[in-house]
């Protein structure tokens, strides 16, 4: 659950994050919005003061976030639209039907629903169905990690606007359904990133040591994923 306040003309969202012990995290979201990740018990007044003190730097970073966003602009999901799927594209073909559903056929996604207005919701549900299989397979591919032995990974997926994945303090992983729109090797990076948080709940040297050991090119993948940030703003 996020909260919101305004400093001058900036609207800032913030939330408490149990994984943060002392420092506040600045997340410059696609579209030029600021999200603050605050340690538990942080007061909003403290965050407002922090934003005021760093407002010039924040404005600079928000402008840069906007400049970097347009490489993969979000598209509306409708009949005839090209939609991203694991680094490629599919063309949406709608067929009127009383039973909703979708399936791939070559380079097309055949969508069945009663009205053209329902195409978006049907495609979003199809992405989620594809995600159940993809995420399960990728997580299973990392079951050899030493800290996962004899442990059932607790995970779920949902559409999120500000992050590709998360890991709660009690060890529950959440993956963004929008990940179905980026290349699979980048999805695998996000999966490993969150699995490593089951061992280290921070971004310390020990955490990065795990990433280095199990995915030596993780930083290249992280940088490549940044080019898809605008996907988070799409349907």
C-alpha positions as CSV (number, residue, x, y, z in Angstrom):
1,X,0.0,0.0,0.0
2,X,1.5,3.3,-1.0
3,X,0.9,6.8,0.3
4,X,1.2,10.1,-1.5
5,X,2.2,13.7,-0.8
6,X,3.2,16.8,-2.9
7,X,6.3,19.0,-2.7
8,X,5.9,22.0,-5.0
9,X,4.6,20.5,-8.3
10,X,6.0,17.0,-7.6
11,X,3.6,14.2,-6.6
12,X,5.6,11.7,-4.6
13,X,4.4,8.2,-3.7
14,X,6.0,6.3,-0.7
15,X,5.6,3.0,1.1
16,X,7.2,1.2,4.0
17,X,9.5,-1.6,3.0
18,X,10.4,-4.1,5.8
19,X,13.6,-5.1,3.9
20,X,15.1,-1.6,4.3
21,X,16.8,-1.1,7.6
22,X,18.1,2.6,7.5
23,X,18.3,4.2,4.1
24,X,15.4,5.4,1.9
25,X,15.3,4.1,-1.7
26,X,14.6,6.4,-4.5
27,X,12.7,4.7,-7.4
28,X,12.5,6.8,-10.5
29,X,9.5,5.2,-12.3
30,X,8.8,5.2,-16.1
31,X,6.8,8.3,-16.9
32,X,8.8,10.5,-14.5
33,X,7.2,9.6,-11.2
34,X,9.0,9.2,-7.9
35,X,8.5,6.3,-5.5
36,X,10.2,6.3,-2.1
37,X,11.0,2.9,-0.4
38,X,11.2,3.8,3.3
39,X,12.2,1.7,6.3
40,X,9.5,0.8,8.8
41,X,8.4,3.5,11.2
42,X,9.6,6.3,8.9
43,X,7.3,9.3,9.1
44,X,5.9,11.1,6.1
45,X,7.3,14.4,7.4
46,X,10.8,13.0,7.2
47,X,10.3,12.0,3.6
48,X,8.9,15.4,2.7
49,X,11.9,17.1,4.2
50,X,14.3,14.7,2.3
51,X,12.6,15.5,-1.0
52,X,12.8,19.3,-0.4
53,X,16.5,19.0,0.4
54,X,17.2,17.0,-2.8
55,X,14.6,18.4,-5.2
56,X,17.1,19.7,-7.8
57,X,18.8,16.3,-8.0
58,X,15.3,14.6,-8.1
59,X,14.1,16.7,-11.0
60,X,17.3,15.9,-12.9
61,X,16.8,12.2,-12.4
62,X,13.1,12.4,-13.3
63,X,13.9,14.1,-16.6
64,X,16.4,11.4,-17.3
65,X,13.9,8.7,-16.6
66,X,11.5,10.3,-19.1
67,X,14.2,10.6,-21.7
68,X,15.2,6.9,-21.4
69,X,11.6,5.6,-21.5
70,X,10.4,5.7,-25.1
71,X,12.4,2.9,-26.6
72,X,9.5,0.4,-26.1
73,X,6.3,2.6,-25.9
74,X,3.2,1.0,-24.4
75,X,0.5,0.1,-26.9
76,X,-3.2,-0.3,-26.5
77,X,-4.4,-3.9,-26.6
78,X,-7.1,-4.2,-29.2
79,X,-8.0,-6.0,-32.4
80,X,-5.1,-5.6,-34.9
81,X,-2.6,-4.4,-32.4
82,X,1.0,-5.7,-32.2
83,X,1.7,-6.8,-28.7
84,X,5.0,-7.9,-27.2
85,X,5.6,-11.4,-26.1
86,X,9.0,-12.6,-24.8
87,X,11.0,-10.3,-26.9
88,X,9.0,-10.8,-30.1
89,X,5.6,-9.5,-31.2
90,X,2.2,-11.1,-31.9
91,X,-0.7,-9.5,-33.8
92,X,-4.1,-9.6,-32.0
93,X,-6.9,-11.2,-34.1
94,X,-10.3,-10.9,-32.4
95,X,-13.2,-13.3,-33.1
96,X,-16.6,-12.8,-31.6
97,X,-17.5,-15.7,-29.3
98,X,-19.6,-16.1,-26.1
99,X,-16.6,-18.0,-24.5
100,X,-13.6,-15.9,-23.7
101,X,-10.1,-17.2,-24.3
102,X,-6.9,-16.7,-26.4
103,X,-4.3,-18.9,-28.0
104,X,-1.2,-18.4,-30.2
105,X,-1.2,-19.4,-33.8
106,X,2.1,-18.6,-35.5
107,X,2.7,-14.9,-35.2
108,X,-0.9,-14.2,-34.2
109,X,-2.8,-14.3,-30.9
110,X,-6.4,-15.4,-31.6
111,X,-8.6,-13.8,-29.1
112,X,-12.2,-14.9,-28.5
113,X,-14.6,-12.8,-26.5
114,X,-18.1,-11.5,-27.0
115,X,-17.2,-7.8,-27.6
116,X,-14.3,-5.9,-29.0
117,X,-14.2,-3.9,-25.7
118,X,-13.3,-7.1,-23.9
119,X,-10.1,-7.9,-26.0
120,X,-7.8,-6.1,-23.5
121,X,-9.0,-8.1,-20.5
122,X,-8.9,-11.4,-22.4
123,X,-5.3,-10.7,-23.5
124,X,-4.2,-9.7,-20.0
125,X,-5.6,-12.9,-18.6
126,X,-3.8,-14.8,-21.3
127,X,-0.5,-13.2,-20.3
128,X,-1.2,-14.3,-16.7
129,X,-1.8,-17.9,-17.8
130,X,1.4,-17.9,-19.8
131,X,3.2,-16.5,-16.8
132,X,2.0,-19.3,-14.5
133,X,3.9,-21.8,-16.8
134,X,6.9,-19.7,-17.5
135,X,7.6,-18.5,-14.0
136,X,7.1,-22.1,-12.6
137,X,9.6,-23.5,-15.1
138,X,12.2,-20.8,-14.5
139,X,11.9,-21.1,-10.7
140,X,12.2,-24.9,-11.1
141,X,15.3,-24.3,-13.1
142,X,17.0,-22.8,-10.1
143,X,16.0,-25.4,-7.6
144,X,19.6,-26.5,-7.4
145,X,20.5,-23.3,-5.5
146,X,21.9,-24.5,-2.1
147,X,19.5,-22.3,0.0
148,X,16.5,-23.6,-1.9
149,X,17.1,-27.3,-1.1
150,X,14.1,-28.8,0.8
151,X,12.3,-25.4,0.5
152,X,9.1,-24.8,-1.4
153,X,9.3,-21.3,-3.1
154,X,6.2,-19.3,-2.2
155,X,5.5,-17.1,-5.2
156,X,2.7,-15.4,-7.0
157,X,2.3,-12.9,-9.9
158,X,0.4,-9.7,-10.5
159,X,0.5,-6.6,-12.7
160,X,2.7,-3.9,-11.1
161,X,3.5,-0.4,-12.3
162,X,6.8,0.2,-10.5
163,X,8.9,-2.9,-10.2
164,X,9.5,-6.2,-12.0
165,X,9.5,-8.3,-8.9
166,X,9.7,-8.2,-5.1
167,X,10.4,-10.4,-2.2
168,X,8.6,-9.8,1.1
169,X,10.2,-10.0,4.6
170,X,8.5,-13.4,5.1
171,X,10.0,-14.8,1.9
172,X,7.1,-14.5,-0.5
173,X,8.1,-13.6,-4.1
174,X,5.9,-11.6,-6.4
175,X,6.6,-11.4,-10.2
176,X,5.2,-8.9,-12.6
177,X,2.9,-10.3,-15.2
178,X,4.3,-7.6,-17.6
179,X,7.5,-9.8,-17.7
180,X,5.8,-11.8,-20.4
181,X,6.5,-8.9,-22.7
182,X,10.3,-8.9,-22.4
183,X,12.9,-11.5,-23.6
184,X,13.0,-14.7,-21.5
185,X,16.7,-14.2,-20.5
186,X,15.6,-11.0,-18.8
187,X,12.7,-12.7,-17.0
188,X,15.2,-15.3,-15.8
189,X,17.4,-12.5,-14.4
190,X,14.4,-11.1,-12.4
191,X,13.6,-14.6,-11.1
192,X,17.1,-15.2,-9.9
193,X,17.3,-11.7,-8.4
194,X,14.3,-12.4,-6.2
195,X,15.4,-16.0,-5.3
196,X,18.7,-14.5,-4.1
197,X,16.7,-12.3,-1.7
198,X,15.6,-15.5,0.0
199,X,19.2,-15.8,1.1
200,X,20.1,-12.1,1.5
201,X,17.3,-9.6,1.9
202,X,19.4,-6.6,0.8
203,X,21.7,-5.6,-2.0
204,X,24.9,-6.1,-0.2
205,X,28.2,-7.6,-1.5
206,X,27.0,-11.0,-0.4
207,X,23.8,-10.6,-2.5
208,X,25.8,-9.5,-5.5
209,X,28.2,-12.3,-4.9
210,X,25.4,-14.8,-5.3
211,X,24.3,-13.1,-8.6
212,X,27.9,-13.2,-9.9
213,X,28.3,-16.9,-9.0
214,X,25.0,-18.1,-10.6
215,X,24.5,-15.6,-13.5
216,X,27.9,-13.9,-14.4
217,X,26.2,-11.6,-17.0
218,X,23.4,-10.5,-14.6
219,X,24.4,-6.8,-14.8
220,X,24.2,-6.8,-18.7
221,X,20.7,-8.3,-18.3
222,X,19.8,-5.7,-15.7
223,X,20.8,-2.9,-18.0
224,X,18.9,-4.4,-20.9
225,X,15.8,-4.7,-18.8
226,X,15.9,-0.9,-18.2
227,X,15.1,-0.4,-21.9
228,X,11.7,-2.0,-21.3
229,X,10.6,0.2,-18.4
230,X,7.8,1.8,-20.4
231,X,6.2,-1.6,-20.7
232,X,5.1,-1.1,-17.1
233,X,2.8,1.7,-18.2
234,X,1.0,-0.3,-20.9
235,X,-2.2,-2.4,-20.8
